[in-house]
Amino acid sequence: MTRIEKEKQTVEQMIRLYCVKKEGNKELCPRCRELLEFAHTKLTRCPFGEGKPTCRLCPIHCYKQEMKERMREVMKFSGPRMLLYHPIAASRHLWREYGHQYLTKLFGEPFQEQHKQ
């Protein structure tokens, strides 16, 4: 499974968790389905491809303001719960985000960029 596919899977897990646990739906509601499709489209078209950072650390903010706010709400609710419901995906995401910050401080530039050269 590619990095982008894993990111898509993690985003879907977070949106489903939000829709089921916060909104009380059994299936994805149309609003959450729209957010999921938007997120998948943006991940598919990401200019960084397999070398992309987590969206929060990305230098390019490609989400429309409304979708950005909706995703922020989903992540605020689902993020802490992901450790309980999807611990592997949550751990992978945390490593990418905080491991990247640590390596950037340590080496002075993004770790991914060092390996490309």
Secondary structure, DSSP 8 states (H G I E B T S, - for coil): --HHHHHHHHHHHHHHHIIIIIT--SS--HHHHHHHHHHHHHHHT-TTGGG---GGG-S---S-HHHHHHHHHHHHHHHHHHHHH-HHHHHHHHIIIIIHHHHHHHHSS-HHHHHH-
